[in-house]
């Protein structure tokens, strides 16, 4: 191999050894949850595919929520970031996820001299903010009856089950029903009804209870008309 090719090979090796390549490989925070706030931390993982970045090296990182204006911050390394190692960075500017709904976050790193911009951005990180469960209100017949139905309204979340009690609200029994309407027939005791509601992964809560009076009670149930 002549001197020209040896020199060219040496130059390529040196260039390969010094080529910078810093990537955004993950977004780990925020995470989906109930009643998220306007101050949710945003944490990204960066990976150094290039040579060691010495302490004091600087680069920009940014995140955006949907089509919003990106939040950009400058990072100054406090220590060396070795080759084939990763760095977790938490933005000083939090994300406002206080409105219930679905969000999509993108994050990007921008290092001067980076030869591979295709891995700079981690896209489409999904976060859901579920509103807290609200039990709602049960409404039903206004007067004594044997047959009828009750309706749940004003709730947030899905109905897990209905419950009923005929002993003064001391003992509640489950009714296998996950709809917003509960029927009853041949009601022989004054009976209270309520629903159990849960929104997403949030804690389940109870609705108000509705007392239904039997028009022909067979004995005193402990529930006052």
C-alpha positions in Angstrom: 0.0 0.0 0.0 1.6 3.3 -1.0 1.9 6.4 1.1 -1.1 8.1 -0.3 -3.5 5.4 0.7 -1.9 5.0 4.1 -2.3 8.7 4.7 -5.9 8.6 3.6 -6.7 5.7 5.8 -5.1 7.5 8.8 -7.2 10.5 8.2 -10.4 8.4 8.0 -9.5 6.7 11.3 -8.9 9.9 13.0 -12.1 11.4 11.7 -14.1 8.4 12.8 -12.5 8.5 16.3 -13.4 12.1 16.8 -16.9 12.2 15.1 -19.5 13.4 17.6 -22.8 11.5 17.9 -25.1 12.4 20.8 -28.6 10.9 20.6 -31.9 11.2 22.5 -32.9 7.6 23.2 -35.9 8.0 25.6 -38.3 10.2 27.6 -38.9 8.7 31.0 -40.9 11.5 32.7 -43.6 12.6 33.0 -45.7 9.5 33.2 -49.4 9.0 32.8 -51.5 9.4 35.9 -54.4 11.0 37.7 -54.8 14.7 38.2 -51.4 15.7 36.7 -50.3 19.3 37.4 -48.8 22.3 35.6 -45.4 21.4 37.1 -44.6 17.9 35.7 -40.9 17.1 35.4 -39.6 16.2 32.0 -36.6 13.8 32.0 -34.8 12.5 28.9 -32.1 10.0 28.4 -29.2 10.9 26.2 -26.6 8.4 24.8 -23.1 9.2 23.6 -22.2 7.1 20.6 -19.1 9.3 19.9 -15.9 9.9 21.8 -15.9 11.1 25.4 -17.3 14.5 26.0 -15.2 16.2 28.6 -16.5 18.2 31.6 -17.6 21.6 30.5 -18.9 20.5 27.1 -22.1 22.2 26.2 -25.1 21.4 24.0 -28.8 22.2 23.7 -31.7 20.0 24.6 -35.4 20.8 23.9 -38.8 19.3 24.4 -42.2 20.2 23.0 -45.8 19.1 23.7 -47.7 18.6 20.6 -47.4 21.6 18.3 -46.3 23.9 21.1 -43.2 26.1 21.0 -40.2 23.9 22.1 -38.6 24.5 25.5 -34.9 24.8 24.9 -32.2 24.6 27.6 -28.4 24.6 27.5 -26.6 21.8 29.2 -23.1 22.2 30.6 -21.5 18.8 31.6 -20.3 18.7 35.2 -18.3 15.6 34.4 -17.1 13.6 31.5 -19.7 11.8 29.4 -17.9 8.6 28.3 -18.3 6.9 25.0 -21.2 4.4 24.9 -22.7 5.8 28.1 -25.9 7.6 28.9 -27.0 10.7 30.7 -30.3 11.5 32.3 -31.3 15.2 32.0 -34.3 16.8 33.8 -35.4 20.1 32.4 -35.7 23.0 34.8 -38.8 24.1 33.0 -41.7 21.7 33.8 -44.5 20.6 31.5 -48.1 21.9 32.0 -50.3 18.8 31.8 -53.0 20.1 34.1 -55.8 19.8 31.6 -57.1 16.2 31.5 -56.4 14.5 28.2 -53.8 12.9 26.0 -50.4 14.5 25.3 -47.5 13.7 22.9 -44.0 14.9 23.8 -40.9 15.1 21.5 -37.4 15.7 22.8 -34.2 16.7 20.9 -30.5 17.1 21.6 -28.3 19.4 19.4 -24.5 19.0 19.8 -22.1 20.9 17.6 -20.3 18.6 15.2 -22.8 15.8 15.5 -22.5 13.7 12.4 -25.7 11.7 12.8 -28.8 14.0 13.2 -31.2 11.1 12.5 -31.0 10.0 16.2 -31.2 13.4 17.8 -34.9 13.3 18.4 -37.1 10.9 20.3 -40.7 11.4 19.1 -44.3 10.6 20.0 -43.9 9.9 23.8 -47.5 9.5 25.0 -48.8 10.7 28.3 -52.4 10.6 29.6 -53.8 12.8 32.3 -56.9 11.2 33.8 -59.3 13.4 35.8 -60.0 12.1 39.3 -63.0 9.8 39.5 -66.3 11.5 40.3 -69.1 9.3 41.7 -72.0 11.4 40.4 -75.7 11.4 41.5 -78.2 8.7 41.5 -81.8 9.6 40.8 -84.9 7.4 41.0 -88.6 7.2 41.8 -90.0 10.0 43.9 -92.7 7.9 45.6 -93.3 4.4 46.8 -93.2 1.7 44.1 -92.5 -2.0 43.5 -90.8 -1.7 40.1 -88.7 0.9 38.4 -85.2 2.1 37.6 -82.5 4.5 38.7 -80.1 6.6 36.7 -76.6 7.8 37.4 -75.5 11.2 36.1 -72.8 13.8 36.7 -70.1 11.2 37.1 -66.6 11.0 35.7 -65.4 7.5 34.8 -66.9 4.1 34.1 -69.4 2.3 36.4 -67.7 -0.7 38.0 -70.8 -1.9 39.8 -74.0 -0.9 41.6 -74.7 -1.7 45.2 -77.9 -1.9 47.3 -78.7 -1.9 51.0 -81.9 -2.6 52.9 -80.6 -2.4 56.5 -80.0 1.3 57.0 -76.9 1.6 54.9 -74.9 -0.7 57.2 -74.3 -3.5 54.8 -74.1 -3.0 51.0 -74.5 -5.9 48.5 -73.0 -5.9 45.0 -75.1 -5.8 41.9 -73.4 -7.0 38.7 -74.1 -4.0 36.5 -71.6 -1.7 34.8 -74.2 0.6 33.1 -75.5 4.0 34.2 -79.0 2.6 34.8 -80.2 0.1 37.5 -83.6 -1.6 37.4 -85.5 -3.2 40.3 -88.6 -5.3 40.5 -90.9 -6.6 43.3 -89.2 -4.3 45.8 -90.4 -5.6 49.2 -88.2 -3.4 51.4 -87.2 0.2 51.5 -83.8 0.0 49.7 -80.9 2.4 49.0 -78.9 2.2 45.8 -75.6 3.6 44.8 -72.9 3.1 42.1 -69.1 2.7 42.2 -67.2 4.7 39.6 -63.6 4.7 38.4 -61.9 6.9 35.8 -58.9 5.2 34.2 -56.4 4.1 36.9 -57.7 6.6 39.4 -59.1 5.5 42.8 -62.8 4.5 42.6 -65.4 6.6 44.3 -69.0 6.1 45.3 -72.0 8.1 44.0 -74.7 9.5 46.1 -77.2 7.0 47.4 -80.9 7.0 46.5 -83.5 5.6 48.8 -86.4 3.8 47.0 -89.5 3.2 49.1 -91.4 0.0 48.7 -95.1 0.4 48.2 -95.6 -2.9 50.0 -92.8 -3.6 52.5 -93.0 -7.0 54.1 -91.2 -5.8 57.2 -89.3 -2.8 58.7 -86.0 -2.5 57.0 -84.3 0.1 59.1 -84.4 2.7 56.2 -86.7 5.5 57.0 -89.1 6.6 54.3 
